[in-house]
Amino acid sequence: MYQRIFLFLVLLGLVLWISPWIAIAAATVFSFFQSSHNYYEIILIGVISDSIYNTFLLEYGWFHAPLFTTISAGVFLVLILLQRRMNMYA
């Protein structure tokens, strides 16, 4: 439990002071070292990054697709599928 909180604070620091791209990459690496299979903090890091940097992937009228949230949700889904296929997570 404390390890997850510590890793989330590290990721939050990466978003705030370095780059959201590095934070998403670090969250991907951290997800393989967690005891639980689902590391939902990746999506939360994407939402926080979009709210801080106000980035949009697609702007069409009233529809705005947030960049980092979309990427982090995609990475999360790929990680779930990848971890199910790996023998050490089965």
JOHUQUI-V701219 format. One record per residue. RES is the residue in three letters. PSI is psi in whole degrees, 0 to 359 (* if undefined). OMEGA is omega in degrees with one decimal (NA if undefined). BURIAL is # if it has 24 or more other C-alpha atoms within 12 Angstrom, else .. Layout:
BEGIN
RES PSI OMEGA BURIAL
RES PSI OMEGA BURIAL
END
This chain:
BEGIN
MET 312 -179.1 .
TYR 331 177.8 .
GLN 319 178.2 .
ARG 319 178.8 .
ILE 317 178.6 .
PHE 316 179.5 .
LEU 324 176.3 #
PHE 320 178.0 #
LEU 325 174.9 .
VAL 316 178.3 #
LEU 322 177.1 #
LEU 320 175.5 #
GLY 321 176.8 .
LEU 321 178.2 #
VAL 316 -174.7 #
LEU 320 -170.4 .
TRP 342 -178.5 .
ILE 279 -178.0 .
SER 142 176.4 .
PRO 330 178.9 #
TRP 318 179.0 #
ILE 324 178.3 #
ALA 319 178.7 #
ILE 321 177.2 #
ALA 319 178.3 #
ALA 323 177.5 #
ALA 326 176.5 #
THR 316 178.3 #
VAL 317 -179.7 .
PHE 331 -177.0 #
SER 335 179.0 #
PHE 343 -178.8 .
PHE 3 179.1 .
GLN 149 179.5 .
SER 329 178.1 .
SER 156 -175.6 .
HIS 329 -175.0 #
ASN 119 179.7 #
TYR 82 -173.7 #
TYR 349 -179.1 #
GLU 341 177.4 #
ILE 315 -179.8 #
ILE 321 178.4 #
LEU 322 176.4 #
ILE 321 176.9 #
GLY 318 179.0 #
VAL 317 179.0 #
ILE 320 178.7 #
SER 318 178.9 #
ASP 323 -179.8 #
SER 332 178.3 .
ILE 311 -172.7 .
TYR 352 175.8 .
ASN 54 -178.8 .
THR 141 178.9 .
PHE 138 177.3 .
LEU 321 -176.2 .
LEU 127 175.8 .
GLU 113 -179.6 .
TYR 98 -178.9 .
GLY 243 179.7 .
TRP 352 -177.4 .
PHE 124 176.9 .
HIS 121 177.8 .
ALA 114 -178.9 .
PRO 135 -173.9 #
LEU 301 -173.0 #
PHE 328 176.9 #
THR 319 178.7 #
THR 315 -179.9 #
ILE 315 -178.2 #
SER 325 175.7 #
ALA 322 175.7 #
GLY 318 177.3 .
VAL 320 178.6 #
PHE 315 179.7 #
LEU 320 177.3 .
VAL 320 179.3 .
LEU 322 177.6 #
ILE 313 179.1 #
LEU 321 -179.8 .
LEU 319 -179.0 .
GLN 332 176.6 #
ARG 332 -178.3 .
ARG 340 -177.4 .
MET 144 -176.5 .
ASN 325 -176.3 .
MET 346 177.2 .
TYR 353 -175.8 .
ALA * NA .
END
